[in-house]
Amino acid sequence: MPAQAVVLTTLSLLPLPDWTGKTFIDWSRYPVLAFGIGSIVGPVLEEYLFRGVLLQGLLRNYRPWVAIAQSALLFGVFHFNPAQSLSATLMGLVVGWLYYRTQSLGLCIGLHALNNAFAFTMLRFSSTPRYVVLSNQLGAAGYWALVALAAMVLSGCLWWLHRQLPATDN
């Protein structure tokens, strides 16, 4: 999940409106409930809807990358928050590809839950935005080197997983 940390911190640098920030602050008063909804209930419902129903239907009518991209864009829009939409769209691409290659909703739910649990933990236990902490510790060059490293690690993991999974018909 280092890549998710870098994506979240990089997004923190963008001046995107955060329409749900107050909701997250309100939820922080009930951390067990917030964790349960955000890291368990949300991933289960969203994966059933976006991968189990929507992506499965799109795959019947479109080429895989078109279907995956459409479902990922809708997944990003569904979050109703510009500050989350970009990372949700990227996550939708990864999880959509994973579903296409494995046909496993359980694997997608697990990855989504892990992602949300990681994001919840970062929000819950940090009063300072991560990019400030990282850039202060590493300097600007070190921070962007970490971004590049995380992108390479993520790309390597996806390449390795792609090679391990059986070939698809499309």
Secondary structure, DSSP 8 states (H G I E B T S, - for coil): -HHHHHHHHHHHTS----TTHHHHHHHTTSHHHHHHIIIIIHHHHHHIIIIIIIIHHHHHHS-HHHHHHHHHHHHHHHT--HHHHHHHHHHHHHHHHHHHHH--HHHHHHHHHHHHHHHHHHHHT-SS-HHHHHHHHHHHHHHHHHHHHHHHHHHHHHHHHHHHS-----
